[in-house]
Amino acid sequence: MYTMRFRILTLLLLLLLNTSCKYFTFEKKSNLQAIDTIIDFSSVDASPTFLACKDFIEKEARSNCFRTTIHKNISESLAKHQLEAKKPINEIVSIDVIINKQGIVSIKSIQSSDKIKTSIKGLDSIIRMSVKDLPKISPAIKRGIPVATQYRIPIQIQVN
C-alpha cells in the first residue's frame, strides 16, 4: 500500500511538473526601441548646395537649383575660352564629379568622343579649370552627417 501511494504521488508530481512548466517561462521585457538599421546609401537627405541655393526648403527644388547652378557656372567658364575645331562639332561631354564631405569638388572622369578629343586640344584641362573655379559648395547630408556624393554633368559642346 505504501508503494502504491508512493507511485501515485510520484505520478501526480510528474504531471504537475510537466504541466506547470509553461507557467514559469521567463520573457525578457525590454523598454528599448528598435533601432532603424536599414540605410539607403543610394540617396541623401539633402543634396549638395551652393550658397545661392540655401534658401530653397524643398529637397527637389534645392537639388534642381544645385544642378542648374553647376551647369551654368561650368558653361560660362567654358564660354570664356575660344574653342576651335576644323569641323563643326555638336556633341555632349559627360563629367563625373565627386563632392567630398568637406564640399571639395574633384573630377573622377571626363567622357568624350574621339572626335572631340582630336578636334579640340586641351578641352580636358579647360574643363578641369572650370570645375576648380566653382563657388563654394556645402556637402550632401545623410542623417545629419556630411557625406560624399557623385554627379554626372552632361555639357553640350557646339563648335562651328
C-alpha positions in Angstrom: 0.0 0.0 0.0 2.8 2.3 0.8 4.4 1.7 -2.6 1.1 2.3 -4.3 0.7 5.7 -2.6 4.3 6.5 -3.5 3.7 5.6 -7.2 0.5 7.7 -7.3 2.2 10.6 -5.6 5.2 10.4 -7.9 2.9 10.3 -11.0 0.9 13.3 -9.8 4.1 15.2 -9.0 5.5 14.4 -12.6 2.2 15.5 -14.1 2.2 18.7 -12.1 5.8 19.5 -13.1 5.1 18.8 -16.8 2.0 21.0 -17.0 3.3 23.8 -14.8 6.5 24.5 -16.8 4.7 26.7 -19.2 3.6 29.0 -16.3 7.3 29.5 -15.3 8.7 30.8 -18.6 10.6 34.0 -18.2 10.4 36.5 -21.0 12.8 39.4 -21.0 10.8 42.6 -21.4 12.7 45.4 -22.9 11.8 49.0 -22.9 14.4 49.8 -25.7 13.1 50.9 -29.0 14.0 49.1 -32.2 16.9 50.9 -33.9 16.5 51.6 -37.6 19.5 49.9 -39.1 18.5 49.9 -42.7 20.2 52.8 -44.5 19.6 53.6 -48.2 23.0 54.6 -49.5 21.7 55.5 -52.9 20.1 58.7 -51.8 20.8 61.6 -49.5 18.6 63.6 -47.2 19.8 66.9 -48.6 21.8 67.3 -51.8 25.0 69.5 -52.0 24.2 73.1 -52.3 25.7 76.4 -53.4 25.2 79.5 -51.2 22.6 80.7 -53.8 20.5 77.6 -53.3 20.4 77.7 -49.4 17.0 79.5 -49.4 15.2 76.6 -51.0 13.4 74.4 -48.5 12.1 71.6 -50.6 14.6 68.8 -51.4 13.7 68.7 -55.1 13.9 72.5 -55.6 17.3 72.6 -53.8 18.6 69.8 -55.9 17.4 71.5 -59.1 19.0 74.7 -58.1 22.3 72.9 -57.5 22.2 71.2 -60.9 21.2 74.4 -62.7 24.0 76.4 -60.9 26.7 73.9 -61.6 25.7 73.7 -65.3 25.6 77.4 -65.6 29.0 78.0 -63.9 30.8 75.4 -66.0 29.1 76.6 -69.2 30.0 80.2 -68.5 33.6 79.2 -67.8 33.8 77.2 -71.0 32.3 80.1 -73.0 35.2 82.3 -71.9 37.7 80.1 -73.8 37.9 80.2 -77.6 37.3 76.7 -78.7 38.2 76.0 -82.3 37.8 72.9 -84.4 38.4 72.1 -88.1 34.9 70.6 -88.5 31.7 71.6 -86.8 31.0 69.7 -83.5 27.7 69.3 -81.7 28.2 66.6 -79.0 27.8 66.0 -75.3 30.7 65.6 -72.9 30.0 63.8 -69.6 31.9 64.9 -66.5 31.8 62.7 -63.4 32.5 64.8 -60.3 32.8 63.8 -56.7 31.9 66.3 -54.0 33.5 65.0 -50.8 32.2 65.5 -47.2 34.1 68.8 -46.9 32.4 70.2 -50.1 35.6 69.9 -52.3 34.8 69.1 -55.9 37.1 66.8 -57.8 36.8 65.3 -61.3 36.5 61.5 -61.4 36.4 61.2 -65.2 35.7 63.1 -68.4 34.0 61.1 -71.1 34.0 62.5 -74.6 34.1 61.1 -78.1 37.3 60.6 -80.0 36.1 63.3 -82.5 36.1 65.9 -79.7 39.5 64.6 -78.2 41.2 65.0 -81.6 39.4 68.2 -82.7 39.7 70.3 -79.5 43.1 70.0 -77.9 43.2 70.9 -74.2 39.4 70.5 -73.6 40.0 68.3 -70.6 42.3 70.9 -68.9 39.8 73.7 -69.6 37.0 71.6 -68.0 39.3 70.9 -65.0 39.9 74.6 -64.6 36.1 75.3 -64.9 35.3 72.8 -62.2 38.1 74.1 -60.0 36.7 77.6 -60.3 33.2 76.6 -59.0 31.9 78.6 -56.0 32.0 77.1 -52.5 29.7 74.0 -52.2 28.1 72.7 -49.0 28.3 68.8 -49.0 25.3 66.5 -49.1 23.7 65.5 -45.8 22.6 61.9 -44.8 21.1 61.6 -41.4 22.6 64.8 -40.3 26.2 63.8 -41.4 28.0 65.4 -44.3 28.7 62.7 -47.0 30.4 62.4 -50.3 28.3 62.3 -53.5 29.0 61.7 -57.2 27.3 63.5 -60.0 27.4 63.2 -63.8 27.2 66.6 -65.5 26.4 66.5 -69.3 27.9 69.5 -71.1 26.9 70.3 -74.7 29.9 71.3 -76.9 29.0 73.2 -80.0 31.8 74.5 -82.3 31.0 75.8 -85.8 
